[in-house]
Amino acid sequence: MTHPPSRYDQDPEAIAWARAKVHAEIERAEQSAADLFAVGDPEADRWTFLARHLRRWFLGDTTSAVMGRFDERLPALHTAADNASPHPYRAAADRARALAAIARQRVTDPETMRTLDDIARHLSAAADVFTTHQATAGPDLPPMAKAELQIADALADDHPSTRLFSEFTLYVTQPVTGRRLPFPDPLRPIADSRTARERELHYRLEQLHNDTKTATDNAAAWLTDVFTVWDDWKTLADEVTDEYKSAYPHP
């Protein structure tokens, strides 16, 4: 029988509480064994075996690699495991906070800045949920975090002046879901100079998406570069729109 990981395995106080309960039962078993041994009762062996079994499987053997269910080494083990490989929910929280900071740093008209502040608040709320969420089987998003991110996306869609593209929060959820990162649709500019700019932006964004090391080690810097490219793309898209209006004016 296997046991799923528990957040209590990472809590030294919870481990100490459980160990104390098991210790009390071990002491009862050992006392029963001693009492029975003193009167020559062969049942003493069973109580001795029970005490050893409880100690081994619940407390562990600190002189070996045997790990008990309430082993005092569990919190340190989980910390080491988390540090050895990026935790997807922690990565999502880091990205949500980084995007919240990016939203708050944008300077535009007062109404749009209020919307950006609302978006940042929902991103921060999602980050708080990701921080406390425990891993589950499968790439599932915590419902509360998902709801906060959906609101942030809806605000961006309803307010184009924020210059945040549709489903920009995919950058937050990608460590958990494994979904492909967003990429802009082709602009197909008329001028060759704008075609060259589009090609360069395409290349820069592709390189950033492939830079998984920076995305993991420094999410804030990585997302700042990513959204700088998206801002440049938005600027180019506006120019291409004007370009087509000039080339094909309405009668």
N, C-alpha and C positions, 0 to 999 in steps of 0.2 A: 504493500500500500504506500502510495506517495502522498505527500502533504503539500498543498500550494503555499507559496510564500505569503507571509503576513507582515503587515506594517509593525506589529508588536515585536517581531523578531529584530527590529532595528531600534527598539526602545529599551535602553538599559534598565529603566525602572520597571517596565513590564516584565523583563526577563528576571530581575531580582525578585519580584513578587511571586512569579511562577516557581522559581527555584526554591523559595522559602516554603511554599506549599508542599512541593515534592520532598524537600528535606524532612518536613514533619512526618510524612508518611513513611519515609525510609527509617527514621528513628523509631517509629512505632513497630515496624517490621523487625528491626534489629533488637528492640527490647523484647518482643515476643519470642524471637529466636533464643535470646539469652535466658529467658524465663523457662522455656521448654528444655533447653540444654541442661539447665541446672537440675531438673528432675529426671533427666534421661529420656525425655520424650523424642522419638525419631522425627516428629513433625518439625523440630527445630531446623532441620536441613531445608525444608520447604520455605520457611520464613527467611532463612539466610539467602536462599536463591532469589526470592522475591526482592529483597533489599538490594542485592547486587544488580538484578535486572533493572530496577527503577533507577539506580544510580547511573548505570551505563547508558540506558536509552533516553533518559530524560535530562540528566545533568552532564553527561559526556565524560570523557577521560582526558584530562588536560595534559597527560603525559604522552598522548598519542594523537593521531589525526581523527579519532572517533569523535563525532559531533552529536551532542544530545539535542533533544527537542527544545530544551530550555537552556542551552549551553551559554555560559557567560561570554563566550567568544563570538556569538552570533552578530551583535551590533557592529563589531570591528570588521567581521567578514563581509557584511552587507555594504559597509562603507567602502571597503577595498574593491568590491565587485562593481559598485556604482562608479568609482573613479577610474576603473580599468576600461569601461566602455560607456559611451554617452547614453544617458537614459532618455528615451524619446519624449517623455512628458516634461522632463526638465529642459530639454532642448526647445520644445514648443513654448514653454514659459519664458525662456530667454528671448526667443524671437518675438513673442507678443509684447514684452516690455520694450524691446528695441524699437518695434514699430510704433508703440505708443509715444516714445520719445521723439521719433521722427515726425509723427503727426503734430505734436505740440510745438516743434521747432519751426514749423512752416509759417511764413509771414505772408499774409494776404489781407483781404478786407475783413472787417470785424465779424460779419455774419458767418463767413466761411471759417474763420478761426474758432468761433464758438462750436461749429459743427465738428471741426477737427479735434477740439477738446472733448466733445462727446464721444467721438470715435476712440480717442486715446483712453477714456475712462472705461469703455467696454473692452478694449484690448487688455488693459491692466486687470480688469476683473477676470477675464479669461486666464491670464497668467497666474493669478492667485489660485484658480481652480486646478490648473495643470500642476502647480507646485505641490499641492496636497493630494493629488489623485494617485491612487495605487495602480500598478500595472495589472492588466487583465489579459485574458487570452484573446488574441486578435487585435487588429488595428482600430480599436474603438475610441471615439472621442468622448470625453465626459460630457453628458448632456448639457450641463450648465455652461461649460466652456463653449460648446458648439452654439448655444443660443446667443451668448455674448458676441461671438464672432459673426454670426448671421446678422445681428443688429448693426455691427460695424460695417459689414459689406453693404447692407441696405442703405445706410447713411451715405456711404460713398457713392452708391449708384444714384441716389436721389439728389446728390449735390456734386455735379461734375466739376464745380469750381475747386473742390479739394484736390483734384488731379490724381486721385487714387483710382486705379483701374478696377474693373469688375472682378470680384473674387480675389482681391489682393491678399486676403487672409490665408490663401493656400500656402503662402510662405510660412505661416505659423503652424499649420496642421501637417505639413509634409513630413516632418520627422516621425509622426505617429501613423499617418495613413499610408505613406510611401507613394502618394500620388505624384504624377509628373508636375513640375513647377510650371506656372503660367508663362505663355509666350505671346507676344502681340501678333495680330494678324498683319499680313503684308499691306503696305501702304500704296505701292505702285505709283511713286511720284512721276511727274512728267520730266522734270529737269534732271539731267545726269548728275549734277552736284548733290541733289537730294537723294538720288538713288545710291550714291556712294556713301552718304551719311547713314542711310538706312542699313546698308550692308555692314558698316562699321559698328553701329549700335547692336545689330543682330549678333555680330561676333563677340562684342563685349559682354552682352547678356549671357550668351552661351558659355563663355569662359567662366563667368561668375557662377553660373549654375553648376558647372563641373568642379568648382573649387570647394569640395566638401570639407577640406581641412579647415579653411578659414571660417566656413559656415558653422563648424562645430566649435572651433577654438575661440572665435570672436564674432559672435552673431551680430553685435551692434555695428561693427565696422563693415561686415559683409553686407548687411541689409542696407546700410547707408549707401554703399557703392551700387547695389542692385537698384535701389529706388532712384538714385541719380540717373542711371541709364533710362529707367522708365519715365522720369521727368523729361529727359532729352527727347525721348520717343514721343511723348505727348506734344512737345513743342514742334517737332517735325511733323506730326500728324496735323496740327493746326495749320502749319504752312502748306502742306499738301492740299488740305481742304480749300484754302484760299487760292491755291494754284489752280485747282480745277474750276473754281468759281470764275476766275479770271479767264481761263481758257475756254470755258463753255458757259458764258453768261446766259441767264434766262432771257427769253425774248420779251 
